[in-house]
Amino acid sequence: MIPQLPELRLAQWQPTRDNLHQFAKIIGRLRSVHMPKSKHWWHITLSVSARGLTTTPFPVSGQQLDLTLDLTNHRLVMESGEGWNFSLPLAGQSAAGLSRQIGAALASQGIELPRDTLQMFDGEETLTYDREAVDRYRRAIGWIDMVFKTFKGGLREETSPVQLFPHHLDLAVNWFSGRLVPGIDPADEENADEQMNFGFVTGDGSVSDAYFYATVYPAPDNWADLELTGGAYWHTEGWTGALLPYSALVTSDRPQQQLLDYLQALQAHGKRLMNP
């Protein structure tokens, strides 16, 4: 039996979500400074793990370091290939306080960060941390990560990893047509590739609750002509893309198939428009 998907109404946990967003940015910043550069900013991203969100290993001062937001035990866990580890509580932290503790823990092992690495996280306010809300989020992204990987596994063309971008806290996967965008310099790695982006967001300024999105770049004139089903609709204010409310899956008796149908139908639609 598939467990019921947890509710994620943003109004019920936004202060905690915003706090978690800050913590994700902190560990994402560390990864981005030290990870070898990758196209499309893939070196700044986090990955879903069994317990939450992780940087995966990255090199620092000759060591391999891994930071995890352990959302099961509600701790930040730092582990080194050299055998040492540290664990810090997530509850009762400010962004600045957590940053200082990370820096001190690394310094105790002879790892000195560049001075400006974490200076941007200077908020001293102790932030809200609702363990039950965090656990709901952990269970939701664990499920979504697996569905996105199932979707990715059915695509023959190049795809990105399934990854979380800390700046917007969106879990996403990109699909590439293999064609260059006419009129764009092929060396422009951010804008030269035809692609589609499929993702999940907990809610933002454009949509107030958790949702799935699908966008295409560059967007064809008839991109929004596809008839959407299963509660999905076209969003056109600020950006144009197909939007499926997460809440539609919470009440669904077949949430995985409903999400896969949404992703697969839009990918096929975008691919047809890119290759007329």
C-alpha positions as CSV (number, residue, x, y, z in Angstrom):
1,M,0.0,0.0,0.0
2,I,1.4,3.5,-1.0
3,P,1.6,5.8,2.1
4,Q,-0.6,8.9,2.0
5,L,1.3,11.9,0.7
6,P,1.6,14.5,3.5
7,E,-0.1,17.8,3.3
8,L,2.2,20.8,2.4
9,R,0.0,23.8,2.7
10,L,2.5,26.7,2.8
11,A,0.5,28.8,5.2
12,Q,0.8,26.1,7.8
13,W,4.6,26.0,7.8
14,Q,6.1,29.0,6.0
15,P,8.3,30.2,8.8
16,T,9.8,26.8,9.1
17,R,10.1,26.5,5.3
18,D,11.9,29.8,5.1
19,N,14.3,28.6,7.8
20,L,15.0,25.3,6.0
21,H,15.5,27.3,2.9
22,Q,18.3,29.3,4.6
23,F,20.0,26.2,5.9
24,A,19.8,24.7,2.3
25,K,21.5,27.9,1.0
26,I,24.3,27.6,3.6
27,I,25.3,24.1,2.7
28,G,24.7,24.8,-1.0
29,R,27.1,27.8,-0.7
30,L,29.8,25.6,0.7
31,R,29.4,23.1,-2.1
32,S,29.3,25.8,-4.8
33,V,32.6,27.3,-3.6
34,H,34.5,24.0,-3.6
35,M,32.8,21.8,-6.2
36,P,34.4,21.7,-9.7
37,K,32.3,23.9,-12.0
38,S,29.6,22.1,-14.0
39,K,27.3,23.4,-16.8
40,H,23.9,24.9,-16.0
41,W,25.1,25.6,-12.4
42,W,24.8,21.9,-11.5
43,H,27.8,22.4,-9.1
44,I,25.7,24.5,-6.7
45,T,22.9,21.9,-6.2
46,L,21.9,19.5,-3.5
47,S,20.6,16.0,-3.7
48,V,17.8,14.2,-1.9
49,S,19.1,11.5,0.5
50,A,17.3,9.0,2.7
51,R,17.3,11.4,5.6
52,G,16.9,14.8,3.8
53,L,19.2,16.9,1.7
54,T,22.9,16.4,1.0
55,T,25.7,18.1,-0.8
56,T,27.2,14.7,-1.8
57,P,31.1,14.7,-1.4
58,F,33.1,17.7,-2.5
59,P,36.8,18.5,-2.1
60,V,38.0,20.9,0.7
61,S,41.7,21.2,1.7
62,G,42.6,17.8,0.4
63,Q,39.7,16.1,2.0
64,Q,36.3,14.8,0.8
65,L,33.5,16.5,2.8
66,D,29.8,15.8,2.9
67,L,27.1,17.9,4.6
68,T,23.6,16.7,5.1
69,L,20.5,18.3,6.4
70,D,19.3,15.3,8.3
71,L,15.6,16.0,8.4
72,T,14.9,12.7,10.2
73,N,17.0,13.5,13.3
74,H,16.8,17.3,12.7
75,R,20.6,17.9,12.7
76,L,23.2,19.2,10.3
77,V,25.7,16.3,9.8
78,M,29.2,17.0,8.5
79,E,31.3,14.0,7.5
80,S,34.9,13.7,6.1
81,G,36.6,10.9,4.2
82,E,39.3,11.2,6.9
83,G,36.9,9.7,9.4
84,W,35.8,12.6,11.5
85,N,32.3,14.0,11.7
86,F,30.3,16.7,13.5
87,S,26.6,17.0,14.2
88,L,24.8,20.2,15.0
89,P,21.1,20.7,15.9
90,L,18.9,22.5,13.3
91,A,16.2,23.7,15.8
92,G,17.0,26.9,17.7
93,Q,19.5,28.1,15.2
94,S,20.0,31.4,13.4
95,A,21.5,31.5,10.0
96,A,24.5,33.3,11.3
97,G,24.9,31.0,14.3
98,L,24.8,27.9,12.2
99,S,27.3,29.4,9.8
100,R,29.7,30.2,12.6
101,Q,29.4,26.7,14.1
102,I,30.2,25.1,10.7
103,G,33.2,27.4,10.3
104,A,34.5,26.6,13.8
105,A,34.0,22.8,13.3
106,L,35.9,22.9,10.1
107,A,38.7,25.1,11.6
108,S,39.1,22.5,14.4
109,Q,40.1,20.1,11.7
110,G,42.5,22.5,10.0
111,I,40.1,23.6,7.3
112,E,39.9,27.3,7.0
113,L,37.2,28.7,4.7
114,P,37.7,31.9,2.7
115,R,36.5,34.7,4.9
116,D,33.6,35.7,2.6
117,T,32.3,32.1,2.1
118,L,29.4,32.3,4.6
119,Q,29.4,36.0,5.5
120,M,26.2,36.5,3.5
121,F,24.3,34.5,6.2
122,D,24.4,37.2,8.9
123,G,20.9,36.9,10.3
124,E,21.0,36.6,14.1
125,E,17.3,35.9,14.6
126,T,16.5,32.4,16.0
127,L,14.3,30.9,13.4
128,T,11.2,28.7,13.6
129,Y,11.7,25.0,13.3
130,D,8.6,22.8,13.4
131,R,9.8,19.2,13.4
132,E,6.5,17.7,12.2
133,A,6.4,20.1,9.3
134,V,10.0,19.3,8.3
135,D,9.2,15.6,8.5
136,R,6.2,16.1,6.1
137,Y,8.5,17.9,3.7
138,R,11.2,15.2,4.0
139,R,8.6,12.5,3.1
140,A,7.2,14.5,0.2
141,I,10.6,15.2,-1.5
142,G,11.7,11.6,-1.0
143,W,8.7,10.5,-2.9
144,I,9.0,13.2,-5.6
145,D,12.7,12.4,-6.1
146,M,11.9,8.8,-6.9
147,V,9.1,9.7,-9.3
148,F,11.3,12.3,-11.1
149,K,14.0,9.6,-11.4
150,T,11.5,7.2,-12.8
151,F,10.5,9.8,-15.4
152,K,14.1,10.6,-16.1
153,G,14.9,6.9,-16.7
154,G,12.4,6.7,-19.6
155,L,14.1,9.5,-21.6
156,R,16.7,8.7,-24.2
157,E,18.2,12.2,-24.7
158,E,20.5,14.0,-22.3
159,T,19.0,14.9,-18.9
160,S,20.3,16.6,-15.8
161,P,20.5,14.9,-12.4
162,V,17.4,15.2,-10.3
163,Q,18.7,17.9,-8.0
164,L,17.6,20.7,-5.7
165,F,18.6,24.3,-6.4
166,P,19.0,26.0,-3.0
167,H,18.3,29.6,-4.2
168,H,14.6,28.7,-5.0
169,L,14.4,25.4,-3.0
170,D,13.1,23.7,-6.2
171,L,13.7,20.0,-6.9
172,A,14.1,19.7,-10.7
173,V,15.3,17.7,-13.7
174,N,16.1,19.1,-17.1
175,W,15.6,17.4,-20.5
176,F,17.6,18.5,-23.5
177,S,16.5,18.1,-27.1
178,G,20.1,18.0,-28.4
179,R,19.6,21.0,-30.6
180,L,21.1,24.5,-30.3
181,V,18.8,27.5,-30.1
182,P,19.0,29.4,-33.4
183,G,20.8,32.8,-33.1
184,I,22.4,32.0,-29.8
185,D,26.2,31.7,-29.5
186,P,26.9,28.0,-29.0
187,A,29.5,29.0,-26.4
188,D,26.8,30.5,-24.2
189,E,26.3,27.5,-22.0
190,E,23.3,29.0,-20.1
191,N,21.2,29.9,-23.2
192,A,22.4,27.8,-26.2
193,D,20.6,24.5,-25.5
194,E,17.0,23.7,-26.2
195,Q,15.5,22.3,-23.1
196,M,12.6,21.6,-20.8
197,N,12.6,22.0,-17.0
198,F,10.4,19.9,-14.7
199,G,10.3,20.8,-11.1
200,F,8.6,21.0,-7.7
201,V,8.4,24.1,-5.5
202,T,6.9,24.4,-2.0
203,G,5.2,27.7,-2.9
204,D,6.5,31.1,-3.9
205,G,5.4,34.6,-4.9
206,S,3.7,33.5,-8.0
207,V,1.8,30.5,-6.6
208,S,1.0,30.3,-2.9
209,D,1.1,26.6,-2.4
210,A,3.3,23.6,-3.4
211,Y,3.2,22.8,-7.1
212,F,4.9,21.0,-10.0
213,Y,5.9,23.0,-13.0
214,A,7.0,22.3,-16.6
215,T,8.6,25.0,-18.8
216,V,10.3,24.9,-22.2
217,Y,13.1,27.1,-23.5
218,P,12.8,28.7,-25.9
219,A,9.0,28.7,-25.6
220,P,7.2,28.1,-28.9
221,D,4.1,30.1,-29.7
222,N,1.8,27.1,-29.3
223,W,3.4,25.8,-26.1
224,A,0.2,26.4,-24.1
225,D,-2.1,24.8,-26.6
226,L,-2.0,21.3,-25.0
227,E,-5.1,20.4,-23.1
228,L,-4.1,19.5,-19.5
229,T,-5.8,17.0,-17.3
230,G,-5.7,15.7,-13.7
231,G,-6.0,19.1,-12.1
232,A,-3.1,20.7,-14.1
233,Y,-3.5,24.1,-15.8
234,W,-1.5,26.7,-17.7
235,H,0.1,29.4,-15.6
236,T,0.7,32.6,-17.6
237,E,1.4,35.4,-15.1
238,G,5.1,36.2,-15.0
239,W,6.1,32.9,-16.6
240,T,4.3,30.5,-18.9
241,G,4.3,26.8,-18.0
242,A,2.1,23.9,-17.0
243,L,1.3,23.8,-13.3
244,L,0.1,20.8,-11.3
245,P,-0.9,21.6,-7.7
246,Y,0.7,19.2,-5.2
247,S,-2.6,19.1,-3.4
248,A,-4.1,17.3,-6.4
249,L,-1.8,14.4,-5.7
250,V,-2.6,14.3,-2.0
251,T,-6.2,13.5,-2.8
252,S,-5.4,11.2,-5.7
253,D,-5.8,7.4,-5.5
254,R,-3.0,7.0,-8.0
255,P,-0.6,9.9,-7.3
256,Q,2.5,8.4,-8.9
257,Q,0.8,7.6,-12.2
258,Q,-0.9,11.0,-12.2
259,L,2.4,12.8,-11.8
260,L,4.1,10.6,-14.4
261,D,1.3,11.2,-16.9
262,Y,1.7,15.0,-16.4
263,L,5.5,14.9,-16.9
264,Q,5.4,12.5,-19.8
265,A,2.6,14.3,-21.7
266,L,4.4,17.7,-21.4
267,Q,7.8,16.3,-22.4
268,A,6.3,14.7,-25.5
269,H,4.4,17.9,-26.3
270,G,7.6,20.0,-25.9
271,K,9.6,17.6,-28.0
272,R,7.1,17.7,-30.8
273,L,7.3,21.5,-30.9
274,M,11.0,21.5,-30.8
275,N,11.3,19.1,-33.7
276,P,8.5,19.9,-36.1
